[in-house]
Amino acid sequence: MANKSKRYVGAFEKVDRTKQYELDAAFELLSSLPSAKFDETVELSLRLNADPKQGNQMVRGTVNLPHGSGKTVRVIVFTENADEAIASGADEAGLEDLIKKVQGGWMDFDIAISTTSAMRQVRTLARILGPRGLMPNPKSGTVTDNVQEGIDAVKAGRVEFKMDKTSNMAIIVGKRSFEDGKLAENAKSAIEAVGKARPDGIHGKFVKSISVSSTMSPGIKLSSGVFNQF
């Protein structure tokens, strides 16, 4: 436990690393751990039985968290009608000017949405936005001609998830300030969304393990009963 704070050590000692917890019990334990001086983000960490090198086994999707993510989401919209997008709640909007701004290194946003017609030009940003998981994509609902609906969805608590190169995935499910029950309901929705995103090319158990943690806490392993249907 070298270089760990007293707060972290205290939290680590309360978590039984050999035990698997049911969903409600996991969040009750999490709320009992020493907290940081800020409202920590709570997320699920999943290990998947999928090969990221196989194109037909890539796992990605979105989930609408019933109680929101607790995060203030900064949204930009690539569109020819910037005024309409701003009126709909976008933090920044535009097309050629916004593309140049991003090419210049500006990345002060969390979600990028594009209209269908704008995507022809937005594709020039693939090398910049793609590695950061910010490239607009129809599968995640971020390529849409209903800009108002797209903005409302991401700001209300729609969270995107994507498997990384090590077959792992992290999904935000709320904040430490949320009630335990609301975190559990958000987590259940997220787990179900991942299950529905299972690619056809995967055989056997899809989800190997899931743990829940906050920004400054150790992971709490969930019981396989929470996800064994996947």
Protein Blocks (a to p, Z undefined) as FASTA:
>chain_A
ZZiafklmmmmmmpcfkbccdfklmmmmmmmpccdfbdcdddddddddddfkbmklcccd
ddddfkbnoiacddddddfblmlmmmnopabgcjklmmmmmmnopacbfbdcddfklmmm
mmmmmmmmmmnopaccfklopacfblmlmmmmmmnopacddddfkopacddfbdfkbcfk
lmmmmmmmmmmmmmmmpcfkbgcjfblbdcdddfkbccddddfklmmmZZ
